Amino acid sequence: LRKLHQMSANMIDTICNRTYIYNICWEDPAVDLQILNIKKDDVMFRICSAGDIVLDYAIEGPAKIVICDMNQHQLWLFELKIRMLRDPNLTYDEWWSIWGSSDVTVAMKVWRRMRHTMSGGGRMWWDGRIERVFRKGFATSGSTGFAAQFIIPWLMYVVGFNIKEWAETGFAHAYVTTNYHVIRRSAWWFRQLFPSVLAPFAGVPPNQIGPEFYTVEFYESILREIFMDPEFGAHNYFYRFYYEKGYKDQSCCPRTLKPECFKALRANAGCFEWHHATVQEVMEQTKPNSFTKLILLDHMDWMPNAMVHEEWIALQRASVPGALCLWRSAFTKMDDKPFFNCLDITDLSPKWYSKDRVKMYPGTFCAYMPKDPFPFVDPALSPCQRASAFRKIKTTTKMILHPITAGKINAHGDKMSAFYAAQAKGYDAVRENMLVGRSDMMSGFGPIKQGHTWLDVGGGTGRNLHYLRAQLDLFERIVVLDICPELLQIGQENAKRTFTPVQCEKISWVTLDINDKNVRSELAKYLKNDLNRGFDTISFSYSLSMIPKWEEALFSAKGLMSEDGRVIISDFDSYTEQGDSIKDFLIRSWYAQDGVRIEAKSRKFIAEQVFPDDKFTVTLARFQRKLAKVSIPHYVACCRKGTITTPEGQRRPSYNDLTKAATETEKKKSK
């Protein structure tokens, strides 16, 4: 499987180095228009793809549209379209003949007329192929066109789907209903061919191919939605484009090719700016507070969490508070990336998937950009936390030998002190490569408002504080809670050496058990004695698995949450869902020597018992990382109360109790 993934990735690189992948976009612009509600003053951003959907946006007359793509050939395809539109002599009949019916004579006539307006690279690239592309048919160009011309017809022949016969019925719904068996056969073949053969031609990288892609049901559901649509023949120009090798007439074609839209399209052809760059690179080069609407397609599916997080920091900087962000996904949930817990995401799939004519992406999501900054997670250790090689070896040796050298101790606090006291000075440096889920957990910290409060349970040396050292000034109070005073002492010393005196005054180092019966009143001392204030973020960083009464600790933390608070957890996990494999037994036995409890039931208890989904939003990301060439399982959980981000970027609790919501509104008005 690993070799197939590598071959797939190599194939995509080969295609992108030679040509474009998409000759038309694989999203439905009609759905986009309904969601985006484009205004005249909108400044928009979108990944290019084939460029036809941004042309559709331009008909609405936004102030500016910025696009980018990593595949230079996609941009040259878009540039060809936009340079033609900017040709003062272009007529509608010429526009239709080129992009509707792929008339090579007209294409070459217009090309000679506007060729000099192309960029040097684009002109050179199209010089060698424009005549061939339109002579063979534009619909067969690009890797998707190649697949539609050669691979898909073969597959339809194998499964016995006579598309020509179906077309002769006017793409009748009754024909597909009668021959539904070909849908099932097609799904089986797609399951065999798509992950390893077809995916590169569709521009789907290996990282985007999840478990769903290896089930027949996944493909059958998509094919059923497409071909069982009663209106397929009347309005699904997307798939008819490939079958009919273009558009037969203006009754079933994109809006950009309709005569009534040509004038508006030409009038706003000057609103575009395009870049051969990544999304993050474009955002970092853009003036702050520029974009009002961002369309990100599905590219985040194949990005790791840290890369998504960095990109959204750049997106937030370049966008106005409350900017509308729209993206699609091959998956129906975004749980695998903890960062998405920083957004109040609306799942649009139930409403819009059935109306999407392409139906390529089961997941459609949107979110308003919050005004409060996302957490800026700096993964580097502060200088004071680093250790020499000798110190690391010494600390590691003490950690390994602890089960042998430790005496019998009953009290949990004494056990922790006995375990960590000898490791305290080298703890952060040694544990950095072991506790690898911490940075992912911190990416789900949530937007940090002015006056934010944070309780770090089992925070010990305060390592988590150093992740957010660039934003400590935003906090009102940070409480690092631990039952091991030796670790807290190291943490306090490190803080004094790293942070400013003002920042250090905001940090309290408290030796206390989270399960102490007086924990609420004790912690209220650090919140101006306000027992109802609570903490906006409560974190358990590899500490929950070391708390004997961990269930009580979770409920205790739940009771300490503010009205829009969240609990974030990173810890060791089981290999399997049920935790009953041989590997699970081995890892459980090994870590138990250090008092670490690894149980699969922890995840279920968190999601179902402590934070039920009718009152909380809970996400669980599971992953494995190598330690000394051994894959170690981890999980990151985020459990948060419901919040809403308004179109102005303000975040507020989402009340189920309308009476309480009305009361809060009246209080604000009276102020």
Secondary structure, DSSP 8 states (H G I E B T S, - for coil): -HHHHHHHHHHHHHHHHHS-S-SS-SS-HHHHHHHH---TT-EEEEE-TTSHHHHHHHTT--SEEEEE-S-HHHHHHHHHHHHHHT-TT--HHHHHHHHTS--HHHHHHHHHHHGGGS-HHHHHHHHTTHHHHHHH-GGG-HHHHHIIIIIHHHHHHHHT--HHHHHHTTS-HHHHHHTTHHHHHHHHHHHHHIIIIIGGGGT--GGG--GGGG-HHHHHHHHHHHHT-TTHHHH-HHHHHHHTTS-SSTTSS-GGGSHHHHHHHHHTGGGEEEESS-HHHHHHHS-SS-EEEEE-TTGGGGS-HHHHHHHHHHHHHHEEEEEEEEEEESSS--TT-GGGGGS--EE-HHHHGGG-SS---SEEEEEE--SS-------S--GGG---HHHHHHHHHHHHHHHHH-----SHHHHHHHHHTTTGGGHHHHHTTT-TTHHHHHHTS----TTEEEEEET-TTTHHHHHTGGGGGGEEEEEEEES-HHHHHHHHHHHHHHS-HHHHHTEEEEE--TT-TTHHHHHHGGGTT-TTT-EEEEEEES-GGG-TTHHHHHHHHHHTEEEEEEEEEEEE--SSSSS-SHHHHHHHHHHHTTT----THHHHIIIIIIS-TTTEEEEEEEEEEEETTEEEEEEEEEEEE-EEE-TTS-EEE--S-HHHHHHHHHHHHH-
